[in-house]
Amino acid sequence: MFRSGVYLETPNLPATNGYEASATVQELGPGVSGFACESVGYPVRASTR
């Protein structure tokens, strides 16, 4: 998003990107339930703002 210029806020340069994160579920702890990603290999993403 940063390189595409589609951030909602214009960053002040020099800026660091890093508002987003993505990963793949590698394992689940005991008793985990109630989440959409209740399977190993499920892609997940997060926004930090």
A tleap script that builds the chain and sets N, CA, C and O, in Angstrom:
source leaprc.protein.ff14SB
mol = sequence {
  NMET PHE ARG SER GLY VAL TYR LEU GLU THR
  PRO ASN LEU PRO ALA THR ASN GLY TYR GLU
  ALA SER ALA THR VAL GLN GLU LEU GLY PRO
  GLY VAL SER GLY PHE ALA CYS GLU SER VAL
  GLY TYR PRO VAL ARG ALA SER THR CARG
}
set mol.1.N position { 0.819 -1.186 0.000 }
set mol.1.CA position { 0.000 0.000 0.000 }
set mol.1.C position { 0.868 1.256 0.000 }
set mol.1.O position { 0.563 2.238 -0.678 }
set mol.2.N position { 1.941 1.207 0.764 }
set mol.2.CA position { 2.833 2.360 0.850 }
set mol.2.C position { 3.400 2.705 -0.526 }
set mol.2.O position { 3.349 3.859 -0.953 }
set mol.3.N position { 3.931 1.713 -1.206 }
set mol.3.CA position { 4.534 1.950 -2.517 }
set mol.3.C position { 3.495 2.276 -3.576 }
set mol.3.O position { 3.806 2.964 -4.548 }
set mol.4.N position { 2.271 1.799 -3.411 }
set mol.4.CA position { 1.202 2.067 -4.371 }
set mol.4.C position { 0.582 3.441 -4.179 }
set mol.4.O position { -0.144 3.924 -5.049 }
set mol.5.N position { 0.866 4.077 -3.037 }
set mol.5.CA position { 0.320 5.403 -2.767 }
set mol.5.C position { -1.137 5.402 -2.349 }
set mol.5.O position { -1.848 6.380 -2.581 }
set mol.6.N position { -1.594 4.311 -1.730 }
set mol.6.CA position { -2.999 4.227 -1.348 }
set mol.6.C position { -3.216 4.273 0.164 }
set mol.6.O position { -4.289 3.907 0.644 }
set mol.7.N position { -2.209 4.718 0.919 }
set mol.7.CA position { -2.427 4.919 2.357 }
set mol.7.C position { -3.443 6.033 2.558 }
set mol.7.O position { -3.502 6.969 1.760 }
set mol.8.N position { -4.232 5.944 3.599 }
set mol.8.CA position { -5.195 6.999 3.900 }
set mol.8.C position { -4.502 8.276 4.324 }
set mol.8.O position { -5.009 9.374 4.094 }
set mol.9.N position { -3.338 8.133 4.945 }
set mol.9.CA position { -2.565 9.285 5.397 }
set mol.9.C position { -1.309 9.395 4.544 }
set mol.9.O position { -0.697 8.383 4.203 }
set mol.10.N position { -0.930 10.604 4.202 }
set mol.10.CA position { 0.325 10.796 3.483 }
set mol.10.C position { 1.462 10.780 4.498 }
set mol.10.O position { 1.507 11.627 5.390 }
set mol.11.N position { 2.381 9.824 4.372 }
set mol.11.CA position { 3.468 9.746 5.351 }
set mol.11.C position { 4.465 10.887 5.164 }
set mol.11.O position { 4.723 11.324 4.043 }
set mol.12.N position { 5.012 11.354 6.265 }
set mol.12.CA position { 6.083 12.334 6.214 }
set mol.12.C position { 7.382 11.598 5.944 }
set mol.12.O position { 7.736 10.675 6.677 }
set mol.13.N position { 8.083 11.991 4.915 }
set mol.13.CA position { 9.323 11.313 4.552 }
set mol.13.C position { 10.494 11.920 5.311 }
set mol.13.O position { 10.483 13.129 5.539 }
set mol.14.N position { 11.490 11.166 5.710 }
set mol.14.CA position { 11.564 9.720 5.499 }
set mol.14.C position { 10.563 8.991 6.402 }
set mol.14.O position { 10.376 9.364 7.560 }
set mol.15.N position { 9.941 7.979 5.875 }
set mol.15.CA position { 8.918 7.236 6.603 }
set mol.15.C position { 9.250 5.751 6.573 }
set mol.15.O position { 9.998 5.283 5.714 }
set mol.16.N position { 8.697 5.041 7.497 }
set mol.16.CA position { 8.836 3.592 7.487 }
set mol.16.C position { 7.469 2.987 7.247 }
set mol.16.O position { 6.480 3.398 7.854 }
set mol.17.N position { 7.421 2.024 6.371 }
set mol.17.CA position { 6.159 1.334 6.175 }
set mol.17.C position { 6.018 0.286 7.274 }
set mol.17.O position { 6.984 -0.003 7.980 }
set mol.18.N position { 4.850 -0.271 7.420 }
set mol.18.CA position { 4.663 -1.258 8.461 }
set mol.18.C position { 3.329 -1.170 9.157 }
set mol.18.O position { 3.211 -1.599 10.305 }
set mol.19.N position { 2.312 -0.627 8.499 }
set mol.19.CA position { 0.978 -0.579 9.087 }
set mol.19.C position { 0.269 -1.920 8.974 }
set mol.19.O position { -0.708 -2.164 9.681 }
set mol.20.N position { 0.751 -2.795 8.090 }
set mol.20.CA position { 0.091 -4.066 7.867 }
set mol.20.C position { 1.027 -5.221 8.175 }
set mol.20.O position { 2.250 -5.080 8.149 }
set mol.21.N position { 0.430 -6.355 8.464 }
set mol.21.CA position { 1.198 -7.579 8.690 }
set mol.21.C position { 0.381 -8.740 8.145 }
set mol.21.O position { -0.850 -8.708 8.165 }
set mol.22.N position { 1.063 -9.753 7.662 }
set mol.22.CA position { 0.368 -10.957 7.206 }
set mol.22.C position { 1.199 -12.171 7.590 }
set mol.22.O position { 2.415 -12.085 7.761 }
set mol.23.N position { 0.522 -13.295 7.721 }
set mol.23.CA position { 1.188 -14.526 8.124 }
set mol.23.C position { 0.298 -15.711 7.777 }
set mol.23.O position { -0.790 -15.557 7.223 }
set mol.24.N position { 0.783 -16.876 8.113 }
set mol.24.CA position { 0.029 -18.111 7.951 }
set mol.24.C position { 0.028 -18.829 9.290 }
set mol.24.O position { 1.073 -18.946 9.930 }
set mol.25.N position { -1.128 -19.309 9.720 }
set mol.25.CA position { -1.224 -20.029 10.996 }
set mol.25.C position { -0.369 -21.294 10.899 }
set mol.25.O position { -0.555 -22.115 10.001 }
set mol.26.N position { 0.572 -21.436 11.841 }
set mol.26.CA position { 1.458 -22.594 11.838 }
set mol.26.C position { 1.060 -23.630 12.864 }
set mol.26.O position { 1.287 -24.824 12.664 }
set mol.27.N position { 0.466 -23.188 13.965 }
set mol.27.CA position { -0.002 -24.135 14.972 }
set mol.27.C position { -1.014 -23.435 15.872 }
set mol.27.O position { -1.062 -22.207 15.935 }
set mol.28.N position { -1.814 -24.226 16.558 }
set mol.28.CA position { -2.820 -23.704 17.479 }
set mol.28.C position { -2.524 -24.224 18.880 }
set mol.28.O position { -2.142 -25.379 19.064 }
set mol.29.N position { -2.706 -23.363 19.845 }
set mol.29.CA position { -2.519 -23.779 21.230 }
set mol.29.C position { -3.704 -24.600 21.713 }
set mol.29.O position { -4.762 -24.600 21.083 }
set mol.30.N position { -3.529 -25.297 22.827 }
set mol.30.CA position { -4.618 -26.108 23.366 }
set mol.30.C position { -5.802 -25.230 23.773 }
set mol.30.O position { -5.622 -24.182 24.393 }
set mol.31.N position { -6.997 -25.661 23.425 }
set mol.31.CA position { -8.199 -24.943 23.828 }
set mol.31.C position { -8.565 -23.752 22.957 }
set mol.31.O position { -9.497 -23.021 23.291 }
set mol.32.N position { -7.867 -23.535 21.859 }
set mol.32.CA position { -8.191 -22.416 20.976 }
set mol.32.C position { -9.474 -22.743 20.222 }
set mol.32.O position { -9.578 -23.782 19.571 }
set mol.33.N position { -10.442 -21.847 20.320 }
set mol.33.CA position { -11.691 -22.022 19.580 }
set mol.33.C position { -12.373 -20.677 19.435 }
set mol.33.O position { -12.028 -19.722 20.130 }
set mol.34.N position { -13.334 -20.601 18.539 }
set mol.34.CA position { -14.081 -19.369 18.362 }
set mol.34.C position { -13.471 -18.392 17.380 }
set mol.34.O position { -13.928 -17.253 17.285 }
set mol.35.N position { -12.460 -18.803 16.654 }
set mol.35.CA position { -11.832 -17.947 15.657 }
set mol.35.C position { -12.064 -18.528 14.275 }
set mol.35.O position { -12.216 -19.740 14.120 }
set mol.36.N position { -12.092 -17.662 13.269 }
set mol.36.CA position { -12.282 -18.132 11.897 }
set mol.36.C position { -11.069 -18.917 11.405 }
set mol.36.O position { -11.187 -19.749 10.505 }
set mol.37.N position { -9.908 -18.654 11.994 }
set mol.37.CA position { -8.668 -19.287 11.515 }
set mol.37.C position { -8.295 -20.495 12.368 }
set mol.37.O position { -7.159 -20.603 12.828 }
set mol.38.N position { -9.236 -21.396 12.580 }
set mol.38.CA position { -8.979 -22.549 13.436 }
set mol.38.C position { -8.355 -23.722 12.687 }
set mol.38.O position { -8.603 -24.880 13.021 }
set mol.39.N position { -7.540 -23.417 11.668 }
set mol.39.CA position { -6.862 -24.492 10.966 }
set mol.39.C position { -5.463 -24.053 10.575 }
set mol.39.O position { -5.244 -22.899 10.207 }
set mol.40.N position { -4.525 -24.972 10.657 }
set mol.40.CA position { -3.147 -24.708 10.258 }
set mol.40.C position { -3.128 -24.425 8.761 }
set mol.40.O position { -3.813 -25.092 7.986 }
set mol.41.N position { -2.344 -23.439 8.363 }
set mol.41.CA position { -2.243 -23.057 6.968 }
set mol.41.C position { -3.165 -21.927 6.574 }
set mol.41.O position { -3.115 -21.463 5.435 }
set mol.42.N position { -4.008 -21.470 7.486 }
set mol.42.CA position { -4.960 -20.401 7.199 }
set mol.42.C position { -4.207 -19.071 7.107 }
set mol.42.O position { -3.437 -18.745 8.010 }
set mol.43.N position { -4.413 -18.297 6.036 }
set mol.43.CA position { -3.744 -16.994 5.939 }
set mol.43.C position { -4.440 -15.970 6.837 }
set mol.43.O position { -5.669 -15.931 6.907 }
set mol.44.N position { -3.662 -15.156 7.512 }
set mol.44.CA position { -4.207 -14.120 8.389 }
set mol.44.C position { -3.517 -12.783 8.075 }
set mol.44.O position { -2.402 -12.749 7.554 }
set mol.45.N position { -4.203 -11.697 8.403 }
set mol.45.CA position { -3.616 -10.377 8.234 }
set mol.45.C position { -4.050 -9.472 9.364 }
set mol.45.O position { -5.047 -9.740 10.034 }
set mol.46.N position { -3.302 -8.394 9.579 }
set mol.46.CA position { -3.616 -7.446 10.640 }
set mol.46.C position { -3.241 -6.044 10.200 }
set mol.46.O position { -2.333 -5.848 9.391 }
set mol.47.N position { -3.951 -5.080 10.743 }
set mol.47.CA position { -3.632 -3.678 10.533 }
set mol.47.C position { -3.306 -3.100 11.898 }
set mol.47.O position { -4.036 -3.329 12.862 }
set mol.48.N position { -2.216 -2.353 11.986 }
set mol.48.CA position { -1.776 -1.845 13.285 }
set mol.48.C position { -2.284 -0.438 13.573 }
set mol.48.O position { -1.954 0.136 14.610 }
set mol.49.N position { -3.066 0.112 12.688 }
set mol.49.CA position { -3.632 1.441 12.916 }
set mol.49.C position { -5.108 1.403 12.865 }
set mol.49.O position { -5.758 2.435 13.036 }
savepdb mol mol.pdb
quit
